[in-house]
Amino acid sequence: MKECLSKVQDFQFSPYLLKNCTIGTSFSDAIVKPVECVTDKNGNLRNPEDIPEDMISSYISYRVNFKDLFADGFRMLSDSESLGRIYQLAPLFHFLQKKDYHEKCLRKALQEHRDRKKFTESQISMLLAIHLLSQLVFPSYDPVLTDTSIPLPYIMSNDVPDKVVICPCGCGRTVFYGNTGIGTTALWYGNPDILVFPNGDVCGISGPPVNQISECDEFVEAEEQIVEVERELSSLRQSKSIGQFSAQAITFSYYQASIQQQNSSNSGSLVSLIPTIAISEKGFDVYMYDSVNEIFFRNCRDPLPLWNEQLPTNHNATINISSVFILWMLINHLTLKPAVTPAHVSLFGGSSSLGIDKEQIHEIKRTVTMSKHFPVPDIQEKINLTKKKTV
């Protein structure tokens, strides 16, 4: 375990303000604009868009370490007594033992995709679900396993285009589909591409929206902007992607809070800082929203890499073990309990408020659920809701 922990490369999150949010729509139609916040010398949060360019250097851009947010999880993983109780480690170690096989399946399929456009973006998500994400939870499926009494480790959304029955790489594994609908018309709603189920819990994962424009509209950053990002990674940072992933992250945080409250008598043990993973074939972003303290994070700089080497030019590229471990921790967040510190709450608490009243928050908590259908208000009611709920 010590060897695994030593390979985890820490990375940083930026805290964001939420601007121009209009709720009551599907994820795909969501309007959400996260803006990296800065602080003045008195510790007051400011929107960098409101600061003259010649004064921006006097403001501070805060960064928060992944290892600080997952401090409890890292302590558990470093303690031999606690370690024995984290049975979710078994699929992680099993994946590491079979890494070469899954690496080969992914590498071959992704190279064929680049060389001959053999697979669609949806099928790339299937490959990642089967040969990476689902391998990090119980049960780890074998191609011939047909016991329907065993819970599925993941499902692809029924709504994804280009469905296939068997994994696109040809390994023989079945692709599992189901309802991934989550949300409420009081907030946002829709179908994440993938739901992964660790220990009966759920983690939402999505790829870039299909058929996007090629222009990249990055988060507004105070200090630095990414000058050049590969197309596969920049697709995670397009304006449509940002709005969709942000809406999913906020909605999923409220959903997880609601489910935990229903299933637990101890409110002090609830995890309120909930991750959502946005993934492409070469990397991933991590969105985290705390619905209790109204704090919104996303990893700064480039998406985290899935590979150590460049694909498809390097035909022997290997999966980044640090990223695998990070994905495992994110998927198993209810076990490893990420949390903001009192200092974070003091600095950023309320910075990502949706600007809605207590009655509306209560309605979100009451109605957020997993469902196949989300009844949409009639046109006039929807207009009134949109006017009321824009911040």
C-alpha beads as a LAMMPS data file, in Angstrom:
LAMMPS data file: protein, C-alpha beads

391 atoms
390 bonds

1 atom types
1 bond types

-500.0 500.0 xlo xhi
-500.0 500.0 ylo yhi
-500.0 500.0 zlo zhi

Masses

1 110.0

Atoms # bond

1 1 1 0.000 0.000 0.000
2 1 1 2.831 2.390 0.795
3 1 1 4.200 1.863 -2.706
4 1 1 0.803 2.750 -4.230
5 1 1 0.463 5.861 -2.088
6 1 1 3.958 6.976 -3.027
7 1 1 2.929 6.968 -6.709
8 1 1 -0.036 9.292 -6.196
9 1 1 0.888 12.696 -7.586
10 1 1 -0.907 15.484 -5.780
11 1 1 -2.733 18.067 -7.870
12 1 1 -4.580 21.261 -7.143
13 1 1 -8.123 22.558 -7.356
14 1 1 -9.313 26.091 -7.913
15 1 1 -12.388 27.439 -6.109
16 1 1 -15.006 28.943 -8.410
17 1 1 -17.846 31.401 -8.190
18 1 1 -21.024 30.476 -10.029
19 1 1 -22.343 33.165 -12.360
20 1 1 -25.264 33.331 -14.793
21 1 1 -26.851 30.080 -13.621
22 1 1 -30.317 29.338 -14.970
23 1 1 -31.849 26.258 -13.374
24 1 1 -34.828 24.114 -14.276
25 1 1 -33.358 22.678 -17.496
26 1 1 -31.726 19.451 -18.614
27 1 1 -27.976 19.053 -18.176
28 1 1 -27.454 19.464 -21.903
29 1 1 -29.253 22.823 -21.868
30 1 1 -27.767 24.045 -18.588
31 1 1 -26.370 27.550 -18.424
32 1 1 -23.661 27.630 -15.773
33 1 1 -20.603 29.853 -15.790
34 1 1 -17.968 28.990 -13.162
35 1 1 -15.416 31.787 -12.676
36 1 1 -12.232 31.294 -10.694
37 1 1 -12.418 33.502 -7.630
38 1 1 -9.577 35.583 -6.209
39 1 1 -9.253 37.372 -2.876
40 1 1 -8.141 40.858 -1.966
41 1 1 -5.731 41.685 0.855
42 1 1 -8.605 41.567 3.364
43 1 1 -9.602 38.047 2.329
44 1 1 -12.744 39.110 0.468
45 1 1 -13.678 36.989 -2.561
46 1 1 -13.802 38.824 -5.877
47 1 1 -14.708 38.039 -9.448
48 1 1 -11.576 38.658 -11.571
49 1 1 -13.785 39.872 -14.413
50 1 1 -14.653 42.899 -12.248
51 1 1 -11.023 43.815 -11.527
52 1 1 -9.022 46.153 -13.800
53 1 1 -6.257 44.288 -15.640
54 1 1 -3.513 46.478 -14.167
55 1 1 -4.649 45.607 -10.611
56 1 1 -5.198 41.845 -10.923
57 1 1 -1.631 41.032 -9.817
58 1 1 -2.402 42.362 -6.325
59 1 1 -5.066 39.701 -5.783
60 1 1 -4.482 36.146 -4.578
61 1 1 -5.537 33.014 -6.466
62 1 1 -6.093 30.193 -4.012
63 1 1 -5.248 26.573 -4.727
64 1 1 -6.448 23.571 -2.724
65 1 1 -4.591 20.251 -2.803
66 1 1 -6.334 16.977 -3.634
67 1 1 -4.559 15.340 -0.692
68 1 1 -5.964 17.995 1.642
69 1 1 -9.535 17.391 0.494
70 1 1 -9.021 13.620 0.837
71 1 1 -6.971 13.912 4.045
72 1 1 -9.192 11.451 5.940
73 1 1 -8.945 8.955 3.096
74 1 1 -5.160 9.127 2.973
75 1 1 -5.009 8.685 6.752
76 1 1 -7.209 5.597 6.484
77 1 1 -5.018 4.181 3.725
78 1 1 -1.857 4.817 5.760
79 1 1 -3.189 3.135 8.900
80 1 1 -2.786 -0.646 8.942
81 1 1 -5.786 -1.173 11.224
82 1 1 -8.132 0.909 9.035
83 1 1 -6.650 -0.553 5.871
84 1 1 -7.943 -4.020 6.711
85 1 1 -11.518 -2.721 6.703
86 1 1 -11.357 -1.091 3.257
87 1 1 -12.387 -4.070 1.161
88 1 1 -12.838 -1.744 -1.841
89 1 1 -9.069 -2.039 -2.261
90 1 1 -9.462 -5.564 -3.653
91 1 1 -10.694 -4.503 -7.134
92 1 1 -7.968 -1.842 -7.298
93 1 1 -5.254 -4.411 -6.636
94 1 1 -6.907 -6.842 -9.055
95 1 1 -6.856 -4.169 -11.765
96 1 1 -3.176 -3.475 -11.116
97 1 1 -2.455 -7.200 -11.531
98 1 1 -4.381 -7.244 -14.835
99 1 1 -3.235 -3.797 -15.913
100 1 1 -1.250 -5.002 -18.913
101 1 1 -4.308 -6.760 -20.345
102 1 1 -6.693 -3.811 -19.929
103 1 1 -3.990 -1.439 -21.117
104 1 1 -3.567 -3.502 -24.282
105 1 1 -7.331 -3.568 -24.952
106 1 1 -7.656 0.195 -24.511
107 1 1 -4.489 1.044 -26.413
108 1 1 -5.357 -1.132 -29.405
109 1 1 -8.913 0.208 -29.646
110 1 1 -7.900 3.847 -29.221
111 1 1 -5.167 3.523 -31.838
112 1 1 -7.651 1.968 -34.277
113 1 1 -10.049 4.795 -33.506
114 1 1 -7.422 7.394 -34.352
115 1 1 -6.132 5.578 -37.422
116 1 1 -9.451 4.661 -39.012
117 1 1 -12.122 6.451 -36.957
118 1 1 -13.392 2.987 -36.115
119 1 1 -15.297 3.929 -32.955
120 1 1 -17.680 6.708 -31.987
121 1 1 -17.220 8.887 -28.903
122 1 1 -19.942 6.897 -27.128
123 1 1 -18.083 3.669 -27.822
124 1 1 -14.895 5.220 -26.448
125 1 1 -16.852 5.833 -23.220
126 1 1 -17.888 2.162 -23.266
127 1 1 -14.252 1.099 -23.563
128 1 1 -13.269 3.275 -20.605
129 1 1 -16.214 1.991 -18.559
130 1 1 -15.381 -1.660 -19.208
131 1 1 -11.588 -1.670 -19.097
132 1 1 -10.933 1.011 -16.483
133 1 1 -13.778 2.490 -14.439
134 1 1 -15.773 -0.675 -13.716
135 1 1 -12.559 -2.521 -12.876
136 1 1 -12.150 -0.282 -9.812
137 1 1 -15.334 -1.514 -8.077
138 1 1 -16.941 -4.813 -7.078
139 1 1 -17.703 -7.033 -8.882
140 1 1 -15.040 -7.185 -11.562
141 1 1 -16.762 -8.884 -14.498
142 1 1 -15.364 -11.714 -16.554
143 1 1 -16.520 -12.120 -20.170
144 1 1 -18.408 -15.323 -19.415
145 1 1 -20.070 -14.198 -16.164
146 1 1 -23.858 -14.392 -16.598
147 1 1 -25.131 -14.482 -12.991
148 1 1 -27.840 -11.791 -13.017
149 1 1 -28.149 -11.894 -9.204
150 1 1 -24.841 -10.062 -8.849
151 1 1 -25.188 -6.250 -8.860
152 1 1 -23.782 -4.528 -11.926
153 1 1 -20.553 -2.595 -11.392
154 1 1 -21.653 0.075 -13.888
155 1 1 -24.250 0.986 -16.479
156 1 1 -24.069 3.038 -19.659
157 1 1 -26.955 5.400 -20.264
158 1 1 -29.816 3.970 -22.320
159 1 1 -29.677 7.247 -24.229
160 1 1 -26.148 6.893 -25.609
161 1 1 -26.027 6.605 -29.408
162 1 1 -24.275 3.807 -31.297
163 1 1 -25.108 1.037 -28.835
164 1 1 -23.284 -2.259 -29.139
165 1 1 -23.861 -5.495 -27.217
166 1 1 -20.217 -6.502 -26.796
167 1 1 -17.248 -4.312 -25.842
168 1 1 -16.002 -2.507 -28.978
169 1 1 -12.476 -3.848 -28.491
170 1 1 -13.656 -7.416 -29.164
171 1 1 -12.749 -8.827 -25.735
172 1 1 -16.177 -10.423 -25.366
173 1 1 -17.370 -8.482 -22.323
174 1 1 -21.005 -7.444 -22.291
175 1 1 -21.891 -3.748 -22.332
176 1 1 -24.481 -3.016 -19.626
177 1 1 -27.112 -0.339 -20.212
178 1 1 -29.703 1.136 -17.917
179 1 1 -31.399 4.236 -16.625
180 1 1 -28.843 6.826 -15.476
181 1 1 -31.422 9.610 -15.138
182 1 1 -30.787 11.796 -12.115
183 1 1 -31.939 15.189 -10.926
184 1 1 -35.048 17.301 -10.458
185 1 1 -36.843 19.954 -12.476
186 1 1 -36.272 22.221 -9.470
187 1 1 -32.538 22.186 -10.318
188 1 1 -31.178 20.255 -13.328
189 1 1 -31.792 16.781 -14.662
190 1 1 -30.538 14.373 -17.287
191 1 1 -28.550 11.234 -17.998
192 1 1 -24.829 10.998 -17.227
193 1 1 -23.057 8.726 -19.717
194 1 1 -21.884 6.275 -17.048
195 1 1 -22.883 5.408 -13.505
196 1 1 -20.410 3.323 -11.496
197 1 1 -21.623 1.526 -8.382
198 1 1 -19.056 1.106 -5.605
199 1 1 -20.434 -0.799 -2.598
200 1 1 -24.033 0.009 -3.444
201 1 1 -23.250 3.703 -3.833
202 1 1 -23.113 5.617 -7.107
203 1 1 -20.617 7.834 -8.930
204 1 1 -21.553 9.859 -12.002
205 1 1 -19.167 10.035 -14.964
206 1 1 -19.603 11.727 -18.340
207 1 1 -17.685 12.230 -21.546
208 1 1 -17.735 15.351 -23.715
209 1 1 -21.126 16.098 -25.308
210 1 1 -21.336 14.603 -28.793
211 1 1 -20.895 16.768 -31.905
212 1 1 -19.553 19.823 -30.186
213 1 1 -18.049 22.840 -31.909
214 1 1 -14.271 22.815 -31.929
215 1 1 -13.711 26.131 -30.201
216 1 1 -12.413 25.888 -26.651
217 1 1 -13.972 28.138 -24.014
218 1 1 -11.907 27.566 -20.904
219 1 1 -12.897 28.577 -17.387
220 1 1 -11.908 32.169 -16.699
221 1 1 -8.626 31.917 -14.801
222 1 1 -6.953 34.721 -12.915
223 1 1 -3.310 33.851 -13.427
224 1 1 -2.809 31.521 -16.338
225 1 1 -4.660 30.181 -19.330
226 1 1 -3.923 26.985 -21.150
227 1 1 -2.371 28.023 -24.439
228 1 1 -2.649 24.756 -26.274
229 1 1 -4.477 21.574 -25.350
230 1 1 -5.013 18.554 -27.546
231 1 1 -8.440 18.295 -29.113
232 1 1 -9.401 15.250 -27.060
233 1 1 -8.624 17.090 -23.828
234 1 1 -9.896 20.503 -24.891
235 1 1 -13.280 18.929 -25.610
236 1 1 -13.653 18.687 -21.829
237 1 1 -13.241 22.458 -21.563
238 1 1 -15.679 23.706 -24.206
239 1 1 -18.452 25.988 -22.973
240 1 1 -21.156 23.356 -23.503
241 1 1 -19.095 20.780 -21.608
242 1 1 -18.412 23.174 -18.748
243 1 1 -22.081 24.008 -18.313
244 1 1 -23.146 20.367 -18.512
245 1 1 -20.483 18.997 -16.153
246 1 1 -21.039 21.803 -13.646
247 1 1 -24.793 21.210 -13.593
248 1 1 -24.240 17.476 -13.145
249 1 1 -21.751 18.023 -10.309
250 1 1 -24.096 20.322 -8.380
251 1 1 -27.133 18.097 -8.939
252 1 1 -25.224 14.954 -8.025
253 1 1 -24.026 16.568 -4.791
254 1 1 -27.617 17.321 -3.762
255 1 1 -28.658 13.797 -4.728
256 1 1 -25.891 12.179 -2.678
257 1 1 -26.725 14.384 0.314
258 1 1 -30.396 13.379 0.079
259 1 1 -29.627 9.655 -0.170
260 1 1 -27.185 9.775 2.749
261 1 1 -29.706 11.583 4.949
262 1 1 -32.334 8.959 4.156
263 1 1 -29.967 6.089 4.978
264 1 1 -28.144 7.465 8.025
265 1 1 -29.169 8.491 11.517
266 1 1 -25.891 10.323 12.074
267 1 1 -25.867 13.578 10.112
268 1 1 -22.335 14.309 11.334
269 1 1 -20.944 11.425 9.263
270 1 1 -22.424 12.619 5.961
271 1 1 -20.107 13.429 3.053
272 1 1 -21.143 16.719 1.461
273 1 1 -18.177 17.302 -0.887
274 1 1 -19.099 15.083 -3.841
275 1 1 -17.030 14.504 -7.020
276 1 1 -18.199 14.172 -10.607
277 1 1 -15.726 12.888 -13.220
278 1 1 -15.573 14.261 -16.761
279 1 1 -13.479 11.881 -18.851
280 1 1 -12.137 11.554 -22.388
281 1 1 -9.840 8.982 -23.957
282 1 1 -6.704 10.830 -22.843
283 1 1 -7.564 12.512 -19.562
284 1 1 -10.169 13.639 -17.062
285 1 1 -11.358 16.604 -15.026
286 1 1 -12.675 16.469 -11.478
287 1 1 -15.607 18.653 -10.452
288 1 1 -16.452 18.777 -6.727
289 1 1 -19.423 20.521 -5.164
290 1 1 -20.298 20.858 -1.476
291 1 1 -24.060 21.468 -1.303
292 1 1 -23.940 22.190 2.439
293 1 1 -21.205 24.824 2.359
294 1 1 -21.885 25.911 -1.256
295 1 1 -18.304 25.506 -2.453
296 1 1 -17.359 24.517 -6.006
297 1 1 -13.947 23.144 -7.061
298 1 1 -12.397 21.929 -10.288
299 1 1 -8.835 20.834 -10.934
300 1 1 -6.796 23.693 -12.341
301 1 1 -4.498 23.648 -15.368
302 1 1 -4.764 20.721 -17.813
303 1 1 -7.015 17.680 -17.370
304 1 1 -5.284 14.880 -15.482
305 1 1 -3.600 12.422 -17.886
306 1 1 -4.760 8.834 -18.290
307 1 1 -1.554 7.827 -20.090
308 1 1 2.138 8.255 -19.365
309 1 1 2.987 8.562 -23.050
310 1 1 1.355 10.099 -26.098
311 1 1 -1.352 8.135 -27.877
312 1 1 -1.602 7.090 -30.656
313 1 1 1.998 7.900 -31.619
314 1 1 3.422 5.676 -28.890
315 1 1 2.195 2.135 -29.488
316 1 1 3.490 1.031 -26.082
317 1 1 1.855 3.782 -24.024
318 1 1 1.088 2.821 -20.410
319 1 1 -1.722 3.868 -18.087
320 1 1 -0.812 6.458 -15.472
321 1 1 -0.970 4.645 -12.103
322 1 1 -1.382 7.879 -10.145
323 1 1 -4.487 8.707 -12.192
324 1 1 -5.871 5.190 -11.677
325 1 1 -5.499 5.564 -7.902
326 1 1 -7.109 9.029 -8.008
327 1 1 -10.053 7.658 -10.000
328 1 1 -10.432 4.834 -7.482
329 1 1 -10.519 7.343 -4.611
330 1 1 -13.037 9.556 -6.403
331 1 1 -15.327 6.626 -7.232
332 1 1 -15.172 5.409 -3.617
333 1 1 -15.690 8.879 -2.138
334 1 1 -18.327 7.828 0.403
335 1 1 -15.803 5.438 1.940
336 1 1 -12.809 7.784 1.811
337 1 1 -14.815 10.889 2.842
338 1 1 -13.440 13.993 1.102
339 1 1 -14.207 17.191 2.998
340 1 1 -13.470 20.884 3.114
341 1 1 -11.627 22.193 6.168
342 1 1 -12.911 24.945 8.491
343 1 1 -10.406 27.246 6.784
344 1 1 -11.934 26.435 3.385
345 1 1 -15.424 27.147 4.737
346 1 1 -14.229 30.451 6.183
347 1 1 -12.667 31.465 2.858
348 1 1 -15.071 30.031 0.297
349 1 1 -18.307 29.177 2.117
350 1 1 -21.300 30.440 0.135
351 1 1 -19.152 31.472 -2.838
352 1 1 -20.987 29.029 -5.118
353 1 1 -24.498 29.698 -3.930
354 1 1 -27.176 29.301 -6.596
355 1 1 -28.886 32.418 -5.305
356 1 1 -32.134 30.641 -4.439
357 1 1 -34.162 30.794 -1.243
358 1 1 -34.593 28.147 1.448
359 1 1 -37.949 27.067 0.063
360 1 1 -36.389 26.255 -3.313
361 1 1 -33.466 24.419 -1.681
362 1 1 -35.969 22.362 0.306
363 1 1 -37.808 21.550 -2.934
364 1 1 -34.536 20.402 -4.546
365 1 1 -33.726 18.137 -1.614
366 1 1 -37.284 16.780 -1.556
367 1 1 -37.508 15.965 -5.260
368 1 1 -33.987 15.105 -6.435
369 1 1 -33.953 11.444 -7.432
370 1 1 -33.000 8.846 -10.012
371 1 1 -35.763 8.542 -12.596
372 1 1 -36.452 7.732 -16.229
373 1 1 -38.608 10.806 -16.676
374 1 1 -38.564 14.338 -15.298
375 1 1 -41.891 16.109 -15.867
376 1 1 -41.211 19.411 -17.585
377 1 1 -43.472 22.360 -16.622
378 1 1 -45.675 23.851 -19.311
379 1 1 -44.229 26.745 -21.300
380 1 1 -45.605 29.605 -19.173
381 1 1 -44.656 27.939 -15.888
382 1 1 -41.164 27.213 -17.219
383 1 1 -40.765 30.874 -18.238
384 1 1 -41.756 31.969 -14.730
385 1 1 -39.408 29.468 -13.100
386 1 1 -36.506 30.528 -15.334
387 1 1 -37.037 34.204 -14.508
388 1 1 -37.206 33.422 -10.805
389 1 1 -34.208 31.136 -10.698
390 1 1 -31.563 33.038 -12.623
391 1 1 -28.591 34.309 -10.633

Bonds

1 1 1 2
2 1 2 3
3 1 3 4
4 1 4 5
5 1 5 6
6 1 6 7
7 1 7 8
8 1 8 9
9 1 9 10
10 1 10 11
11 1 11 12
12 1 12 13
13 1 13 14
14 1 14 15
15 1 15 16
16 1 16 17
17 1 17 18
18 1 18 19
19 1 19 20
20 1 20 21
21 1 21 22
22 1 22 23
23 1 23 24
24 1 24 25
25 1 25 26
26 1 26 27
27 1 27 28
28 1 28 29
29 1 29 30
30 1 30 31
31 1 31 32
32 1 32 33
33 1 33 34
34 1 34 35
35 1 35 36
36 1 36 37
37 1 37 38
38 1 38 39
39 1 39 40
40 1 40 41
41 1 41 42
42 1 42 43
43 1 43 44
44 1 44 45
45 1 45 46
46 1 46 47
47 1 47 48
48 1 48 49
49 1 49 50
50 1 50 51
51 1 51 52
52 1 52 53
53 1 53 54
54 1 54 55
55 1 55 56
56 1 56 57
57 1 57 58
58 1 58 59
59 1 59 60
60 1 60 61
61 1 61 62
62 1 62 63
63 1 63 64
64 1 64 65
65 1 65 66
66 1 66 67
67 1 67 68
68 1 68 69
69 1 69 70
70 1 70 71
71 1 71 72
72 1 72 73
73 1 73 74
74 1 74 75
75 1 75 76
76 1 76 77
77 1 77 78
78 1 78 79
79 1 79 80
80 1 80 81
81 1 81 82
82 1 82 83
83 1 83 84
84 1 84 85
85 1 85 86
86 1 86 87
87 1 87 88
88 1 88 89
89 1 89 90
90 1 90 91
91 1 91 92
92 1 92 93
93 1 93 94
94 1 94 95
95 1 95 96
96 1 96 97
97 1 97 98
98 1 98 99
99 1 99 100
100 1 100 101
101 1 101 102
102 1 102 103
103 1 103 104
104 1 104 105
105 1 105 106
106 1 106 107
107 1 107 108
108 1 108 109
109 1 109 110
110 1 110 111
111 1 111 112
112 1 112 113
113 1 113 114
114 1 114 115
115 1 115 116
116 1 116 117
117 1 117 118
118 1 118 119
119 1 119 120
120 1 120 121
121 1 121 122
122 1 122 123
123 1 123 124
124 1 124 125
125 1 125 126
126 1 126 127
127 1 127 128
128 1 128 129
129 1 129 130
130 1 130 131
131 1 131 132
132 1 132 133
133 1 133 134
134 1 134 135
135 1 135 136
136 1 136 137
137 1 137 138
138 1 138 139
139 1 139 140
140 1 140 141
141 1 141 142
142 1 142 143
143 1 143 144
144 1 144 145
145 1 145 146
146 1 146 147
147 1 147 148
148 1 148 149
149 1 149 150
150 1 150 151
151 1 151 152
152 1 152 153
153 1 153 154
154 1 154 155
155 1 155 156
156 1 156 157
157 1 157 158
158 1 158 159
159 1 159 160
160 1 160 161
161 1 161 162
162 1 162 163
163 1 163 164
164 1 164 165
165 1 165 166
166 1 166 167
167 1 167 168
168 1 168 169
169 1 169 170
170 1 170 171
171 1 171 172
172 1 172 173
173 1 173 174
174 1 174 175
175 1 175 176
176 1 176 177
177 1 177 178
178 1 178 179
179 1 179 180
180 1 180 181
181 1 181 182
182 1 182 183
183 1 183 184
184 1 184 185
185 1 185 186
186 1 186 187
187 1 187 188
188 1 188 189
189 1 189 190
190 1 190 191
191 1 191 192
192 1 192 193
193 1 193 194
194 1 194 195
195 1 195 196
196 1 196 197
197 1 197 198
198 1 198 199
199 1 199 200
200 1 200 201
201 1 201 202
202 1 202 203
203 1 203 204
204 1 204 205
205 1 205 206
206 1 206 207
207 1 207 208
208 1 208 209
209 1 209 210
210 1 210 211
211 1 211 212
212 1 212 213
213 1 213 214
214 1 214 215
215 1 215 216
216 1 216 217
217 1 217 218
218 1 218 219
219 1 219 220
220 1 220 221
221 1 221 222
222 1 222 223
223 1 223 224
224 1 224 225
225 1 225 226
226 1 226 227
227 1 227 228
228 1 228 229
229 1 229 230
230 1 230 231
231 1 231 232
232 1 232 233
233 1 233 234
234 1 234 235
235 1 235 236
236 1 236 237
237 1 237 238
238 1 238 239
239 1 239 240
240 1 240 241
241 1 241 242
242 1 242 243
243 1 243 244
244 1 244 245
245 1 245 246
246 1 246 247
247 1 247 248
248 1 248 249
249 1 249 250
250 1 250 251
251 1 251 252
252 1 252 253
253 1 253 254
254 1 254 255
255 1 255 256
256 1 256 257
257 1 257 258
258 1 258 259
259 1 259 260
260 1 260 261
261 1 261 262
262 1 262 263
263 1 263 264
264 1 264 265
265 1 265 266
266 1 266 267
267 1 267 268
268 1 268 269
269 1 269 270
270 1 270 271
271 1 271 272
272 1 272 273
273 1 273 274
274 1 274 275
275 1 275 276
276 1 276 277
277 1 277 278
278 1 278 279
279 1 279 280
280 1 280 281
281 1 281 282
282 1 282 283
283 1 283 284
284 1 284 285
285 1 285 286
286 1 286 287
287 1 287 288
288 1 288 289
289 1 289 290
290 1 290 291
291 1 291 292
292 1 292 293
293 1 293 294
294 1 294 295
295 1 295 296
296 1 296 297
297 1 297 298
298 1 298 299
299 1 299 300
300 1 300 301
301 1 301 302
302 1 302 303
303 1 303 304
304 1 304 305
305 1 305 306
306 1 306 307
307 1 307 308
308 1 308 309
309 1 309 310
310 1 310 311
311 1 311 312
312 1 312 313
313 1 313 314
314 1 314 315
315 1 315 316
316 1 316 317
317 1 317 318
318 1 318 319
319 1 319 320
320 1 320 321
321 1 321 322
322 1 322 323
323 1 323 324
324 1 324 325
325 1 325 326
326 1 326 327
327 1 327 328
328 1 328 329
329 1 329 330
330 1 330 331
331 1 331 332
332 1 332 333
333 1 333 334
334 1 334 335
335 1 335 336
336 1 336 337
337 1 337 338
338 1 338 339
339 1 339 340
340 1 340 341
341 1 341 342
342 1 342 343
343 1 343 344
344 1 344 345
345 1 345 346
346 1 346 347
347 1 347 348
348 1 348 349
349 1 349 350
350 1 350 351
351 1 351 352
352 1 352 353
353 1 353 354
354 1 354 355
355 1 355 356
356 1 356 357
357 1 357 358
358 1 358 359
359 1 359 360
360 1 360 361
361 1 361 362
362 1 362 363
363 1 363 364
364 1 364 365
365 1 365 366
366 1 366 367
367 1 367 368
368 1 368 369
369 1 369 370
370 1 370 371
371 1 371 372
372 1 372 373
373 1 373 374
374 1 374 375
375 1 375 376
376 1 376 377
377 1 377 378
378 1 378 379
379 1 379 380
380 1 380 381
381 1 381 382
382 1 382 383
383 1 383 384
384 1 384 385
385 1 385 386
386 1 386 387
387 1 387 388
388 1 388 389
389 1 389 390
390 1 390 391
